[in-house]
Amino acid sequence: MSATIDKTIPYLEYIKDALSALPDYVDTSKKSFWVSLFAIAFNPTAWNIVARNEYRNKTITAIFGGNTRYGCYFLAFMIFSFGMLRDSLYKFALSEQPTTPLLSEPYATRLPIALFLAGQLFVVTSTWALGVTGTFLGDYFGILMDHRVEGFPFNVLRDPMYVGSTMCFAATSLWYESPAGLLITLYVYIVYIIALRFEGPFTDAIYSKRAADALTEKSK
């Protein structure tokens, strides 16, 4: 038992040293740091709330005279715009954070580029495969897909858009040599996991309801 404890102590000391050094690399006194965290959490939270309200009350559809596609395109524009704002706030937050070499050359240049390109590949191909309405919560407007998308990148990852986005955050952190950026990237990953726990089951329920309605209609 004591041998196990002795082996564990170096790891505990390493964690302790890492935590004690955290203030040197993450400046939590900067307002931009907290604004970036807020923007990252706001986006998926807000869109899930708005989309669920749309599914139940058709609020946005009513604004556009009952045209569900116009309503969905409007929401898509808002999601995309706030996403760009979130990314800008993130980069500004990194500009006010301490930097330190995270990787040696040539990896300090090549790895962020490769990671960013791979992340963008997942995001862009996901959007292409799903289309505008499939990407931007068209299900909640009643615009359902005929079948589940199973081609690339969905045959590689279950949630390629969220994974790709997280990869881009990580790549940006490495490019700007920002430990705070890596911490924020971990936060992004956690936010996405939580968002998926709400978004996934609700979307599945929408399609299950369609299947049940189709069976009921067929049995008449």
Residue pairs with C-beta under 8 A, 6 or more apart in sequence:
24 98
25 97
25 98
25 100
25 179
25 180
26 33
26 97
26 98
26 179
26 180
26 183
27 33
27 96
27 97
27 98
27 180
28 34
30 93
30 96
30 97
32 89
32 92
32 93
32 95
32 96
33 93
33 96
33 97
33 180
33 184
35 89
35 93
36 86
36 89
36 90
36 92
36 93
36 184
37 184
37 187
39 82
39 85
39 86
39 89
39 90
40 86
40 90
40 184
40 187
40 188
40 191
41 191
42 82
42 86
43 79
43 82
43 83
43 86
44 191
44 192
44 195
44 199
45 195
46 82
47 75
47 79
47 137
48 195
48 198
48 199
48 202
50 60
50 75
51 75
51 137
51 140
52 140
52 202
53 59
54 60
54 61
54 71
54 75
54 137
54 140
54 141
55 140
55 141
55 142
55 206
60 71
60 74
60 75
60 141
61 67
61 68
61 71
61 141
63 71
63 74
64 70
64 71
64 74
68 141
68 142
68 143
69 133
69 141
69 143
71 141
72 132
72 133
72 136
72 137
72 138
72 141
72 143
73 132
75 136
75 137
75 141
76 132
76 133
76 135
76 136
79 136
79 137
80 136
90 169
90 172
90 181
90 184
91 172
91 176
93 180
93 184
94 172
94 173
94 176
94 178
94 180
94 181
95 176
97 178
97 179
97 180
97 181
98 178
98 179
98 180
99 176
99 177
99 178
100 177
100 179
101 108
101 177
102 108
102 174
102 177
102 179
102 182
103 111
103 174
108 174
108 177
111 171
111 174
112 171
112 172
112 174
112 175
113 171
113 175
115 167
115 168
115 170
115 171
115 174
116 167
116 168
116 171
116 172
116 175
118 164
118 167
119 163
119 164
119 165
119 166
119 167
119 168
119 170
119 171
120 164
120 168
121 153
121 164
122 153
122 157
122 160
122 161
122 163
122 164
122 167
123 160
123 161
123 164
123 165
123 168
125 152
125 153
125 160
126 135
126 153
126 154
126 160
126 161
126 164
127 135
127 161
129 149
129 151
129 152
129 153
129 154
130 145
130 149
132 138
133 141
133 143
134 145
134 149
135 161
138 144
139 145
139 203
139 206
139 207
140 206
144 206
144 207
144 210
153 160
153 164
154 160
157 163
159 192
159 196
162 192
162 195
162 196
165 188
165 192
166 185
166 188
166 189
166 192
169 181
169 184
169 185
169 188
170 181
170 182
170 185
172 181
173 179
173 180
173 181
173 182
173 184
173 185
174 181
174 182
